């Protein structure tokens, strides 16, 4: 790990956003259980879509990661994509159609667009808080 992650500015940033910063040894997957679990899930996806020879594994990696990111995760109560972007994943055709109607509806009004963006950011924060709550509930359920 680089020294740029262990200084006062970075520590202050982590404290501001209530992030518990843990330092782990590089190339030692046992120290990061969540990364290990995520990598195993992606590996299982790849095993299902690649032939036994694993000849085209690198070609299918992007699709496997996309599938992992857009799949519903029970501990979060949503997909990782939804947690990051605040909305469910739409395929490009749906997205393009929705974008066209949004532009038409907003009529390129910058004030209305700004207000809508602020609402979206607030909604994103609510999604993240909900994910934290879902994670706590899931941990308690697993503990029992």
N, CA, C and O atoms as a GROMACS GRO file, in nm:
protein
  576
    1UNK      N    1   0.085  -0.117   0.000
    1UNK     CA    2   0.000   0.000   0.000
    1UNK      C    3   0.090   0.123   0.000
    1UNK      O    4   0.191   0.126   0.069
    2UNK      N    5   0.053   0.224  -0.077
    2UNK     CA    6   0.132   0.345  -0.087
    2UNK      C    7   0.116   0.436   0.033
    2UNK      O    8   0.015   0.432   0.104
    3UNK      N    9   0.218   0.517   0.055
    3UNK     CA   10   0.215   0.608   0.169
    3UNK      C   11   0.110   0.718   0.152
    3UNK      O   12   0.072   0.784   0.249
    4UNK      N   13   0.062   0.739   0.027
    4UNK     CA   14  -0.039   0.841   0.005
    4UNK      C   15  -0.174   0.806   0.069
    4UNK      O   16  -0.263   0.890   0.074
    5UNK      N   17  -0.189   0.682   0.118
    5UNK     CA   18  -0.311   0.645   0.188
    5UNK      C   19  -0.293   0.650   0.340
    5UNK      O   20  -0.386   0.619   0.414
    6UNK      N   21  -0.176   0.688   0.385
    6UNK     CA   22  -0.148   0.693   0.528
    6UNK      C   23  -0.090   0.830   0.564
    6UNK      O   24   0.028   0.841   0.597
    7UNK      N   25  -0.172   0.933   0.557
    7UNK     CA   26  -0.127   1.067   0.594
    7UNK      C   27  -0.242   1.142   0.660
    7UNK      O   28  -0.354   1.091   0.666
    8UNK      N   29  -0.216   1.262   0.708
    8UNK     CA   30  -0.318   1.338   0.782
    8UNK      C   31  -0.437   1.376   0.696
    8UNK      O   32  -0.551   1.366   0.741
    9UNK      N   33  -0.412   1.420   0.572
    9UNK     CA   34  -0.523   1.462   0.486
    9UNK      C   35  -0.618   1.345   0.457
    9UNK      O   36  -0.740   1.359   0.465
   10UNK      N   37  -0.560   1.230   0.425
   10UNK     CA   38  -0.643   1.113   0.395
   10UNK      C   39  -0.718   1.068   0.520
   10UNK      O   40  -0.836   1.031   0.512
   11UNK      N   41  -0.652   1.070   0.634
   11UNK     CA   42  -0.716   1.033   0.761
   11UNK      C   43  -0.832   1.127   0.792
   11UNK      O   44  -0.938   1.083   0.838
   12UNK      N   45  -0.811   1.257   0.768
   12UNK     CA   46  -0.918   1.355   0.793
   12UNK      C   47  -1.037   1.331   0.700
   12UNK      O   48  -1.152   1.343   0.742
   13UNK      N   49  -1.010   1.297   0.575
   13UNK     CA   50  -1.116   1.267   0.479
   13UNK      C   51  -1.196   1.145   0.522
   13UNK      O   52  -1.319   1.146   0.516
   14UNK      N   53  -1.128   1.041   0.564
   14UNK     CA   54  -1.195   0.919   0.609
   14UNK      C   55  -1.280   0.947   0.734
   14UNK      O   56  -1.391   0.895   0.748
   15UNK      N   57  -1.227   1.030   0.823
   15UNK     CA   58  -1.301   1.065   0.945
   15UNK      C   59  -1.426   1.146   0.911
   15UNK      O   60  -1.532   1.126   0.970
   16UNK      N   61  -1.413   1.238   0.814
   16UNK     CA   62  -1.526   1.322   0.773
   16UNK      C   63  -1.643   1.239   0.723
   16UNK      O   64  -1.759   1.269   0.753
   17UNK      N   65  -1.613   1.134   0.646
   17UNK     CA   66  -1.718   1.050   0.588
   17UNK      C   67  -1.744   0.923   0.670
   17UNK      O   68  -1.811   0.831   0.623
   18UNK      N   69  -1.692   0.918   0.791
   18UNK     CA   70  -1.714   0.806   0.883
   18UNK      C   71  -1.674   0.672   0.822
   18UNK      O   72  -1.745   0.573   0.833
   19UNK      N   73  -1.558   0.672   0.756
   19UNK     CA   74  -1.506   0.550   0.694
   19UNK      C   75  -1.399   0.492   0.785
   19UNK      O   76  -1.309   0.563   0.829
   20UNK      N   77  -1.411   0.363   0.813
   20UNK     CA   78  -1.314   0.294   0.895
   20UNK      C   79  -1.205   0.241   0.801
   20UNK      O   80  -1.227   0.141   0.733
   21UNK      N   81  -1.089   0.306   0.797
   21UNK     CA   82  -0.981   0.271   0.705
   21UNK      C   83  -0.895   0.161   0.765
   21UNK      O   84  -0.834   0.180   0.871
   22UNK      N   85  -0.890   0.046   0.698
   22UNK     CA   86  -0.808  -0.065   0.744
   22UNK      C   87  -0.697  -0.089   0.642
   22UNK      O   88  -0.721  -0.088   0.522
   23UNK      N   89  -0.579  -0.110   0.690
   23UNK     CA   90  -0.464  -0.135   0.603
   23UNK      C   91  -0.447  -0.286   0.592
   23UNK      O   92  -0.445  -0.356   0.693
   24UNK      N   93  -0.434  -0.335   0.468
   24UNK     CA   94  -0.418  -0.478   0.444
   24UNK      C   95  -0.291  -0.502   0.364
   24UNK      O   96  -0.244  -0.414   0.291
   25UNK      N   97  -0.236  -0.620   0.378
   25UNK     CA   98  -0.116  -0.657   0.304
   25UNK      C   99  -0.151  -0.681   0.158
   25UNK      O  100  -0.250  -0.748   0.128
   26UNK      N  101  -0.070  -0.628   0.069
   26UNK     CA  102  -0.094  -0.647  -0.074
   26UNK      C  103  -0.076  -0.795  -0.113
   26UNK      O  104   0.006  -0.866  -0.055
   27UNK      N  105  -0.154  -0.838  -0.209
   27UNK     CA  106  -0.147  -0.975  -0.263
   27UNK      C  107  -0.164  -1.082  -0.155
   27UNK      O  108  -0.103  -1.189  -0.162
   28UNK      N  109  -0.245  -1.053  -0.058
   28UNK     CA  110  -0.275  -1.149   0.048
   28UNK      C  111  -0.426  -1.149   0.068
   28UNK      O  112  -0.478  -1.079   0.156
   29UNK      N  113  -0.499  -1.227  -0.014
   29UNK     CA  114  -0.646  -1.220  -0.015
   29UNK      C  115  -0.712  -1.256   0.118
   29UNK      O  116  -0.826  -1.217   0.142
   30UNK      N  117  -0.643  -1.328   0.205
   30UNK     CA  118  -0.703  -1.365   0.333
   30UNK      C  119  -0.731  -1.244   0.420
   30UNK      O  120  -0.816  -1.250   0.509
   31UNK      N  121  -0.660  -1.132   0.397
   31UNK     CA  122  -0.680  -1.014   0.480
   31UNK      C  123  -0.801  -0.933   0.439
   31UNK      O  124  -0.845  -0.846   0.514
   32UNK      N  125  -0.855  -0.959   0.321
   32UNK     CA  126  -0.972  -0.885   0.275
   32UNK      C  127  -1.080  -0.985   0.233
   32UNK      O  128  -1.086  -1.027   0.117
   33UNK      N  129  -1.163  -1.022   0.328
   33UNK     CA  130  -1.265  -1.124   0.304
   33UNK      C  131  -1.366  -1.087   0.198
   33UNK      O  132  -1.406  -1.172   0.118
   34UNK      N  133  -1.410  -0.960   0.196
   34UNK     CA  134  -1.511  -0.920   0.098
   34UNK      C  135  -1.457  -0.927  -0.044
   34UNK      O  136  -1.527  -0.971  -0.135
   35UNK      N  137  -1.332  -0.885  -0.064
   35UNK     CA  138  -1.271  -0.894  -0.198
   35UNK      C  139  -1.259  -1.040  -0.240
   35UNK      O  140  -1.281  -1.074  -0.356
   36UNK      N  141  -1.225  -1.126  -0.145
   36UNK     CA  142  -1.212  -1.269  -0.175
   36UNK      C  143  -1.347  -1.327  -0.219
   36UNK      O  144  -1.354  -1.402  -0.315
   37UNK      N  145  -1.454  -1.291  -0.146
   37UNK     CA  146  -1.587  -1.340  -0.179
   37UNK      C  147  -1.631  -1.289  -0.318
   37UNK      O  148  -1.687  -1.364  -0.398
   38UNK      N  149  -1.606  -1.162  -0.344
   38UNK     CA  150  -1.643  -1.103  -0.473
   38UNK      C  151  -1.568  -1.171  -0.586
   38UNK      O  152  -1.626  -1.202  -0.689
   39UNK      N  153  -1.438  -1.194  -0.567
   39UNK     CA  154  -1.359  -1.261  -0.670
   39UNK      C  155  -1.409  -1.403  -0.694
   39UNK      O  156  -1.410  -1.450  -0.808
   40UNK      N  157  -1.450  -1.472  -0.588
   40UNK     CA  158  -1.504  -1.608  -0.603
   40UNK      C  159  -1.635  -1.605  -0.683
   40UNK      O  160  -1.658  -1.691  -0.768
   41UNK      N  161  -1.720  -1.506  -0.655
   41UNK     CA  162  -1.846  -1.494  -0.729
   41UNK      C  163  -1.820  -1.470  -0.878
   41UNK      O  164  -1.884  -1.532  -0.963
   42UNK      N  165  -1.727  -1.382  -0.908
   42UNK     CA  166  -1.694  -1.354  -1.049
   42UNK      C  167  -1.634  -1.478  -1.114
   42UNK      O  168  -1.661  -1.507  -1.230
   43UNK      N  169  -1.552  -1.552  -1.039
   43UNK     CA  170  -1.493  -1.676  -1.091
   43UNK      C  171  -1.603  -1.777  -1.124
   43UNK      O  172  -1.596  -1.844  -1.228
   44UNK      N  173  -1.705  -1.789  -1.038
   44UNK     CA  174  -1.815  -1.883  -1.063
   44UNK      C  175  -1.893  -1.842  -1.189
   44UNK      O  176  -1.933  -1.928  -1.268
   45UNK      N  177  -1.913  -1.713  -1.207
   45UNK     CA  178  -1.981  -1.665  -1.328
   45UNK      C  179  -1.899  -1.702  -1.451
   45UNK      O  180  -1.954  -1.751  -1.550
   46UNK      N  181  -1.770  -1.679  -1.446
   46UNK     CA  182  -1.683  -1.712  -1.559
   46UNK      C  183  -1.683  -1.860  -1.589
   46UNK      O  184  -1.682  -1.900  -1.705
   47UNK      N  185  -1.684  -1.944  -1.485
   47UNK     CA  186  -1.686  -2.089  -1.505
   47UNK      C  187  -1.811  -2.134  -1.579
   47UNK      O  188  -1.808  -2.233  -1.652
   48UNK      N  189  -1.921  -2.061  -1.559
   48UNK     CA  190  -2.046  -2.099  -1.625
   48UNK      C  191  -2.051  -2.056  -1.771
   48UNK      O  192  -2.116  -2.121  -1.852
   49UNK      N  193  -1.982  -1.946  -1.807
   49UNK     CA  194  -1.995  -1.894  -1.943
   49UNK      C  195  -1.876  -1.925  -2.032
   49UNK      O  196  -1.882  -1.903  -2.153
   50UNK      N  197  -1.766  -1.976  -1.976
   50UNK     CA  198  -1.647  -2.007  -2.054
   50UNK      C  199  -1.635  -2.157  -2.066
   50UNK      O  200  -1.669  -2.232  -1.975
   51UNK      N  201  -1.585  -2.202  -2.180
   51UNK     CA  202  -1.566  -2.345  -2.203
   51UNK      C  203  -1.464  -2.401  -2.103
   51UNK      O  204  -1.386  -2.326  -2.046
   52UNK      N  205  -1.466  -2.533  -2.084
   52UNK     CA  206  -1.374  -2.593  -1.986
   52UNK      C  207  -1.226  -2.562  -2.012
   52UNK      O  208  -1.146  -2.563  -1.919
   53UNK      N  209  -1.190  -2.534  -2.137
   53UNK     CA  210  -1.050  -2.505  -2.166
   53UNK      C  211  -1.010  -2.366  -2.117
   53UNK      O  212  -0.891  -2.334  -2.109
   54UNK      N  213  -1.109  -2.283  -2.084
   54UNK     CA  214  -1.088  -2.145  -2.036
   54UNK      C  215  -1.009  -2.060  -2.136
   54UNK      O  216  -0.938  -1.967  -2.100
   55UNK      N  217  -1.025  -2.097  -2.262
   55UNK     CA  218  -0.951  -2.029  -2.368
   55UNK      C  219  -0.992  -1.883  -2.383
   55UNK      O  220  -0.908  -1.797  -2.409
   56UNK      N  221  -1.121  -1.855  -2.366
   56UNK     CA  222  -1.172  -1.719  -2.390
   56UNK      C  223  -1.210  -1.648  -2.260
   56UNK      O  224  -1.297  -1.561  -2.259
   57UNK      N  225  -1.146  -1.684  -2.152
   57UNK     CA  226  -1.177  -1.628  -2.021
   57UNK      C  227  -1.161  -1.476  -2.019
   57UNK      O  228  -1.246  -1.405  -1.964
   58UNK      N  229  -1.053  -1.425  -2.076
   58UNK     CA  230  -1.028  -1.281  -2.073
   58UNK      C  231  -1.131  -1.204  -2.155
   58UNK      O  232  -1.159  -1.088  -2.126
   59UNK      N  233  -1.188  -1.268  -2.259
   59UNK     CA  234  -1.288  -1.202  -2.342
   59UNK      C  235  -1.421  -1.188  -2.269
   59UNK      O  236  -1.498  -1.095  -2.296
   60UNK      N  237  -1.449  -1.277  -2.178
   60UNK     CA  238  -1.576  -1.277  -2.106
   60UNK      C  239  -1.568  -1.208  -1.969
   60UNK      O  240  -1.669  -1.197  -1.900
   61UNK      N  241  -1.450  -1.161  -1.930
   61UNK     CA  242  -1.434  -1.102  -1.798
   61UNK      C  243  -1.520  -0.977  -1.779
   61UNK      O  244  -1.583  -0.961  -1.675
   62UNK      N  245  -1.524  -0.888  -1.879
   62UNK     CA  246  -1.606  -0.767  -1.867
   62UNK      C  247  -1.753  -0.801  -1.846
   62UNK      O  248  -1.821  -0.738  -1.765
   63UNK      N  249  -1.802  -0.900  -1.920
   63UNK     CA  250  -1.942  -0.940  -1.906
   63UNK      C  251  -1.968  -1.002  -1.768
   63UNK      O  252  -2.073  -0.979  -1.709
   64UNK      N  253  -1.873  -1.080  -1.719
   64UNK     CA  254  -1.890  -1.142  -1.587
   64UNK      C  255  -1.893  -1.036  -1.477
   64UNK      O  256  -1.974  -1.044  -1.384
   65UNK      N  257  -1.805  -0.937  -1.487
   65UNK     CA  258  -1.803  -0.830  -1.387
   65UNK      C  259  -1.932  -0.749  -1.395
   65UNK      O  260  -1.987  -0.710  -1.292
   66UNK      N  261  -1.980  -0.723  -1.517
   66UNK     CA  262  -2.106  -0.651  -1.535
   66UNK      C  263  -2.221  -0.728  -1.470
   66UNK      O  264  -2.305  -0.670  -1.402
   67UNK      N  265  -2.225  -0.860  -1.492
   67UNK     CA  266  -2.329  -0.943  -1.433
   67UNK      C  267  -2.322  -0.937  -1.280
   67UNK      O  268  -2.425  -0.929  -1.213
   68UNK      N  269  -2.202  -0.941  -1.226
   68UNK     CA  270  -2.184  -0.935  -1.081
   68UNK      C  271  -2.232  -0.801  -1.026
   68UNK      O  272  -2.301  -0.797  -0.923
   69UNK      N  273  -2.197  -0.693  -1.093
   69UNK     CA  274  -2.231  -0.560  -1.044
   69UNK      C  275  -2.380  -0.529  -1.052
   69UNK      O  276  -2.432  -0.449  -0.975
   70UNK      N  277  -2.450  -0.592  -1.145
   70UNK     CA  278  -2.592  -0.562  -1.163
   70UNK      C  279  -2.683  -0.664  -1.095
   70UNK      O  280  -2.806  -0.649  -1.099
   71UNK      N  281  -2.625  -0.767  -1.034
   71UNK     CA  282  -2.705  -0.869  -0.966
   71UNK      C  283  -2.744  -0.821  -0.826
   71UNK      O  284  -2.667  -0.752  -0.760
   72UNK      N  285  -2.862  -0.859  -0.782
   72UNK     CA  286  -2.912  -0.824  -0.650
   72UNK      C  287  -2.829  -0.894  -0.543
   72UNK      O  288  -2.805  -1.014  -0.552
   73UNK      N  289  -2.786  -0.821  -0.442
   73UNK     CA  290  -2.710  -0.877  -0.330
   73UNK      C  291  -2.795  -0.867  -0.204
   73UNK      O  292  -2.833  -0.757  -0.164
   74UNK      N  293  -2.823  -0.980  -0.142
   74UNK     CA  294  -2.909  -0.984  -0.024
   74UNK      C  295  -2.856  -0.898   0.092
   74UNK      O  296  -2.934  -0.827   0.154
   75UNK      N  297  -2.725  -0.903   0.124
   75UNK     CA  298  -2.679  -0.820   0.236
   75UNK      C  299  -2.703  -0.670   0.215
   75UNK      O  300  -2.729  -0.597   0.310
   76UNK      N  301  -2.693  -0.625   0.090
   76UNK     CA  302  -2.715  -0.483   0.061
   76UNK      C  303  -2.862  -0.450   0.041
   76UNK      O  304  -2.906  -0.338   0.067
   77UNK      N  305  -2.938  -0.548  -0.004
   77UNK     CA  306  -3.078  -0.523  -0.037
   77UNK      C  307  -3.092  -0.456  -0.172
   77UNK      O  308  -3.199  -0.404  -0.205
   78UNK      N  309  -2.986  -0.455  -0.251
   78UNK     CA  310  -2.984  -0.395  -0.384
   78UNK      C  311  -2.857  -0.443  -0.455
   78UNK      O  312  -2.777  -0.515  -0.397
   79UNK      N  313  -2.840  -0.402  -0.579
   79UNK     CA  314  -2.720  -0.439  -0.653
   79UNK      C  315  -2.609  -0.338  -0.625
   79UNK      O  316  -2.637  -0.224  -0.587
   80UNK      N  317  -2.483  -0.377  -0.643
   80UNK     CA  318  -2.374  -0.280  -0.628
   80UNK      C  319  -2.389  -0.162  -0.724
   80UNK      O  320  -2.354  -0.049  -0.688
   81UNK      N  321  -2.440  -0.186  -0.844
   81UNK     CA  322  -2.463  -0.079  -0.940
   81UNK      C  323  -2.560   0.023  -0.883
   81UNK      O  324  -2.538   0.144  -0.892
   82UNK      N  325  -2.669  -0.026  -0.824
   82UNK     CA  326  -2.770   0.063  -0.767
   82UNK      C  327  -2.713   0.140  -0.648
   82UNK      O  328  -2.749   0.256  -0.626
   83UNK      N  329  -2.627   0.077  -0.571
   83UNK     CA  330  -2.565   0.144  -0.458
   83UNK      C  331  -2.477   0.260  -0.503
   83UNK      O  332  -2.476   0.366  -0.440
   84UNK      N  333  -2.402   0.240  -0.611
   84UNK     CA  334  -2.311   0.344  -0.660
   84UNK      C  335  -2.385   0.455  -0.733
   84UNK      O  336  -2.359   0.573  -0.710
   85UNK      N  337  -2.479   0.417  -0.821
   85UNK     CA  338  -2.544   0.515  -0.908
   85UNK      C  339  -2.682   0.559  -0.863
   85UNK      O  340  -2.738   0.654  -0.919
   86UNK      N  341  -2.739   0.492  -0.764
   86UNK     CA  342  -2.867   0.534  -0.709
   86UNK      C  343  -2.988   0.494  -0.790
   86UNK      O  344  -3.098   0.543  -0.766
   87UNK      N  345  -2.970   0.406  -0.887
   87UNK     CA  346  -3.082   0.359  -0.968
   87UNK      C  347  -3.047   0.222  -1.023
   87UNK      O  348  -2.930   0.185  -1.031
   88UNK      N  349  -3.149   0.149  -1.062
   88UNK     CA  350  -3.124   0.017  -1.119
   88UNK      C  351  -3.064   0.031  -1.258
   88UNK      O  352  -3.078   0.135  -1.324
   89UNK      N  353  -2.998  -0.072  -1.300
   89UNK     CA  354  -2.930  -0.069  -1.430
   89UNK      C  355  -3.032  -0.086  -1.542
   89UNK      O  356  -3.119  -0.173  -1.536
   90UNK      N  357  -3.021  -0.002  -1.643
   90UNK     CA  358  -3.106  -0.012  -1.761
   90UNK      C  359  -3.020  -0.047  -1.881
   90UNK      O  360  -2.905  -0.004  -1.890
   91UNK      N  361  -3.075  -0.123  -1.973
   91UNK     CA  362  -3.001  -0.153  -2.094
   91UNK      C  363  -2.998  -0.030  -2.183
   91UNK      O  364  -3.087   0.055  -2.173
   92UNK      N  365  -2.899  -0.018  -2.270
   92UNK     CA  366  -2.881   0.104  -2.350
   92UNK      C  367  -3.004   0.152  -2.426
   92UNK      O  368  -3.028   0.273  -2.432
   93UNK      N  369  -3.085   0.063  -2.484
   93UNK     CA  370  -3.203   0.106  -2.558
   93UNK      C  371  -3.302   0.176  -2.465
   93UNK      O  372  -3.357   0.280  -2.499
   94UNK      N  373  -3.324   0.117  -2.345
   94UNK     CA  374  -3.414   0.178  -2.248
   94UNK      C  375  -3.359   0.313  -2.202
   94UNK      O  376  -3.434   0.409  -2.187
   95UNK      N  377  -3.230   0.318  -2.181
   95UNK     CA  378  -3.165   0.439  -2.134
   95UNK      C  379  -3.177   0.552  -2.235
   95UNK      O  380  -3.207   0.665  -2.199
   96UNK      N  381  -3.153   0.520  -2.362
   96UNK     CA  382  -3.160   0.622  -2.467
   96UNK      C  383  -3.301   0.677  -2.479
   96UNK      O  384  -3.319   0.798  -2.492
   97UNK      N  385  -3.401   0.590  -2.474
   97UNK     CA  386  -3.540   0.632  -2.484
   97UNK      C  387  -3.577   0.723  -2.366
   97UNK      O  388  -3.641   0.826  -2.385
   98UNK      N  389  -3.537   0.683  -2.245
   98UNK     CA  390  -3.567   0.762  -2.126
   98UNK      C  391  -3.497   0.898  -2.131
   98UNK      O  392  -3.555   0.999  -2.093
   99UNK      N  393  -3.373   0.901  -2.178
   99UNK     CA  394  -3.298   1.026  -2.187
   99UNK      C  395  -3.366   1.122  -2.283
   99UNK      O  396  -3.371   1.243  -2.257
  100UNK      N  397  -3.417   1.070  -2.394
  100UNK     CA  398  -3.486   1.155  -2.491
  100UNK      C  399  -3.608   1.220  -2.427
  100UNK      O  400  -3.630   1.340  -2.443
  101UNK      N  401  -3.687   1.141  -2.355
  101UNK     CA  402  -3.808   1.194  -2.293
  101UNK      C  403  -3.774   1.290  -2.179
  101UNK      O  404  -3.846   1.388  -2.158
  102UNK      N  405  -3.668   1.264  -2.106
  102UNK     CA  406  -3.625   1.357  -2.001
  102UNK      C  407  -3.588   1.493  -2.060
  102UNK      O  408  -3.626   1.597  -2.007
  103UNK      N  409  -3.513   1.491  -2.170
  103UNK     CA  410  -3.475   1.618  -2.234
  103UNK      C  411  -3.598   1.693  -2.283
  103UNK      O  412  -3.608   1.815  -2.268
  104UNK      N  413  -3.691   1.618  -2.341
  104UNK     CA  414  -3.812   1.680  -2.392
  104UNK      C  415  -3.895   1.739  -2.277
  104UNK      O  416  -3.949   1.849  -2.288
  105UNK      N  417  -3.905   1.663  -2.168
  105UNK     CA  418  -3.985   1.706  -2.053
  105UNK      C  419  -3.922   1.829  -1.986
  105UNK      O  420  -3.993   1.923  -1.950
  106UNK      N  421  -3.790   1.827  -1.968
  106UNK     CA  422  -3.723   1.939  -1.903
  106UNK      C  423  -3.713   2.060  -1.996
  106UNK      O  424  -3.696   2.173  -1.949
  107UNK      N  425  -3.723   2.037  -2.124
  107UNK     CA  426  -3.716   2.145  -2.223
  107UNK      C  427  -3.586   2.224  -2.207
  107UNK      O  428  -3.582   2.346  -2.228
  108UNK      N  429  -3.477   2.152  -2.168
  108UNK     CA  430  -3.344   2.209  -2.150
  108UNK      C  431  -3.343   2.327  -2.051
  108UNK      O  432  -3.261   2.418  -2.065
  109UNK      N  433  -3.430   2.326  -1.954
  109UNK     CA  434  -3.436   2.428  -1.851
  109UNK      C  435  -3.329   2.396  -1.747
  109UNK      O  436  -3.340   2.297  -1.675
  110UNK      N  437  -3.224   2.479  -1.739
  110UNK     CA  438  -3.112   2.452  -1.652
  110UNK      C  439  -3.151   2.454  -1.504
  110UNK      O  440  -3.099   2.375  -1.426
  111UNK      N  441  -3.242   2.541  -1.466
  111UNK     CA  442  -3.286   2.547  -1.326
  111UNK      C  443  -3.357   2.419  -1.286
  111UNK      O  444  -3.332   2.363  -1.180
  112UNK      N  445  -3.447   2.374  -1.372
  112UNK     CA  446  -3.520   2.249  -1.345
  112UNK      C  447  -3.424   2.130  -1.344
  112UNK      O  448  -3.439   2.039  -1.263
  113UNK      N  449  -3.327   2.132  -1.434
  113UNK     CA  450  -3.229   2.023  -1.438
  113UNK      C  451  -3.147   2.021  -1.309
  113UNK      O  452  -3.118   1.914  -1.256
  114UNK      N  453  -3.108   2.139  -1.260
  114UNK     CA  454  -3.032   2.146  -1.136
  114UNK      C  455  -3.111   2.095  -1.018
  114UNK      O  456  -3.058   2.023  -0.933
  115UNK      N  457  -3.240   2.133  -1.011
  115UNK     CA  458  -3.325   2.084  -0.902
  115UNK      C  459  -3.341   1.933  -0.908
  115UNK      O  460  -3.338   1.865  -0.806
  116UNK      N  461  -3.358   1.882  -1.030
  116UNK     CA  462  -3.374   1.737  -1.045
  116UNK      C  463  -3.246   1.665  -1.002
  116UNK      O  464  -3.252   1.559  -0.940
  117UNK      N  465  -3.132   1.722  -1.035
  117UNK     CA  466  -3.004   1.661  -0.998
  117UNK      C  467  -2.988   1.658  -0.845
  117UNK      O  468  -2.939   1.560  -0.790
  118UNK      N  469  -3.028   1.765  -0.778
  118UNK     CA  470  -3.020   1.767  -0.632
  118UNK      C  471  -3.110   1.660  -0.570
  118UNK      O  472  -3.072   1.595  -0.472
  119UNK      N  473  -3.228   1.642  -0.627
  119UNK     CA  474  -3.317   1.536  -0.580
  119UNK      C  475  -3.254   1.399  -0.600
  119UNK      O  476  -3.264   1.311  -0.514
  120UNK      N  477  -3.187   1.381  -0.716
  120UNK     CA  478  -3.122   1.253  -0.743
  120UNK      C  479  -3.008   1.227  -0.645
  120UNK      O  480  -2.990   1.114  -0.600
  121UNK      N  481  -2.931   1.330  -0.610
  121UNK     CA  482  -2.823   1.314  -0.514
  121UNK      C  483  -2.876   1.279  -0.375
  121UNK      O  484  -2.818   1.197  -0.304
  122UNK      N  485  -2.987   1.342  -0.336
  122UNK     CA  486  -3.050   1.309  -0.207
  122UNK      C  487  -3.101   1.165  -0.207
  122UNK      O  488  -3.090   1.094  -0.108
  123UNK      N  489  -3.157   1.124  -0.320
  123UNK     CA  490  -3.207   0.987  -0.333
  123UNK      C  491  -3.092   0.887  -0.324
  123UNK      O  492  -3.106   0.781  -0.263
  124UNK      N  493  -2.979   0.922  -0.386
  124UNK     CA  494  -2.861   0.836  -0.381
  124UNK      C  495  -2.814   0.818  -0.238
  124UNK      O  496  -2.779   0.707  -0.197
  125UNK      N  497  -2.813   0.925  -0.161
  125UNK     CA  498  -2.772   0.917  -0.021
  125UNK      C  499  -2.869   0.827   0.058
  125UNK      O  500  -2.826   0.752   0.145
  126UNK      N  501  -2.998   0.835   0.027
  126UNK     CA  502  -3.096   0.748   0.093
  126UNK      C  503  -3.071   0.601   0.058
  126UNK      O  504  -3.084   0.514   0.144
  127UNK      N  505  -3.034   0.574  -0.069
  127UNK     CA  506  -3.001   0.436  -0.110
  127UNK      C  507  -2.883   0.384  -0.029
  127UNK      O  508  -2.885   0.270   0.018
  128UNK      N  509  -2.781   0.467  -0.013
  128UNK     CA  510  -2.663   0.424   0.061
  128UNK      C  511  -2.696   0.397   0.208
  128UNK      O  512  -2.650   0.298   0.265
  129UNK      N  513  -2.775   0.484   0.267
  129UNK     CA  514  -2.815   0.462   0.406
  129UNK      C  515  -2.898   0.335   0.420
  129UNK      O  516  -2.883   0.261   0.517
  130UNK      N  517  -2.986   0.311   0.322
  130UNK     CA  518  -3.067   0.189   0.324
  130UNK      C  519  -2.979   0.065   0.311
  130UNK      O  520  -3.005  -0.037   0.375
  131UNK      N  521  -2.874   0.074   0.229
  131UNK     CA  522  -2.782  -0.039   0.213
  131UNK      C  523  -2.710  -0.068   0.345
  131UNK      O  524  -2.692  -0.184   0.380
  132UNK      N  525  -2.668   0.036   0.418
  132UNK     CA  526  -2.605   0.015   0.548
  132UNK      C  527  -2.702  -0.053   0.644
  132UNK      O  528  -2.663  -0.144   0.717
  133UNK      N  529  -2.827  -0.009   0.644
  133UNK     CA  530  -2.927  -0.071   0.731
  133UNK      C  531  -2.950  -0.216   0.693
  133UNK      O  532  -2.958  -0.304   0.779
  134UNK      N  533  -2.962  -0.242   0.562
  134UNK     CA  534  -2.982  -0.380   0.515
  134UNK      C  535  -2.865  -0.469   0.554
  134UNK      O  536  -2.885  -0.585   0.590
  135UNK      N  537  -2.743  -0.414   0.548
  135UNK     CA  538  -2.624  -0.490   0.584
  135UNK      C  539  -2.628  -0.526   0.733
  135UNK      O  540  -2.594  -0.638   0.770
  136UNK      N  541  -2.668  -0.431   0.818
  136UNK     CA  542  -2.677  -0.457   0.962
  136UNK      C  543  -2.779  -0.566   0.990
  136UNK      O  544  -2.754  -0.658   1.068
  137UNK      N  545  -2.896  -0.555   0.927
  137UNK     CA  546  -3.002  -0.654   0.947
  137UNK      C  547  -2.954  -0.792   0.901
  137UNK      O  548  -2.978  -0.892   0.968
  138UNK      N  549  -2.887  -0.796   0.786
  138UNK     CA  550  -2.836  -0.923   0.732
  138UNK      C  551  -2.733  -0.984   0.826
  138UNK      O  552  -2.736  -1.105   0.851
  139UNK      N  553  -2.642  -0.903   0.880
  139UNK     CA  554  -2.540  -0.955   0.972
  139UNK      C  555  -2.605  -1.012   1.097
  139UNK      O  556  -2.564  -1.118   1.146
  140UNK      N  557  -2.706  -0.942   1.150
  140UNK     CA  558  -2.776  -0.992   1.268
  140UNK      C  559  -2.846  -1.125   1.238
  140UNK      O  560  -2.846  -1.216   1.320
  141UNK      N  561  -2.906  -1.134   1.120
  141UNK     CA  562  -2.977  -1.255   1.080
  141UNK      C  563  -2.878  -1.372   1.067
  141UNK      O  564  -2.907  -1.483   1.111
  142UNK      N  565  -2.762  -1.346   1.007
  142UNK     CA  566  -2.661  -1.450   0.990
  142UNK      C  567  -2.603  -1.490   1.125
  142UNK      O  568  -2.573  -1.607   1.148
  143UNK      N  569  -2.586  -1.394   1.214
  143UNK     CA  570  -2.530  -1.420   1.346
  143UNK      C  571  -2.621  -1.516   1.425
  143UNK      O  572  -2.574  -1.605   1.496
  144UNK      N  573  -2.754  -1.494   1.409
  144UNK     CA  574  -2.850  -1.581   1.479
  144UNK      C  575  -2.849  -1.717   1.418
  144UNK      O  576  -2.922  -1.805   1.462
   0.00000   0.00000   0.00000
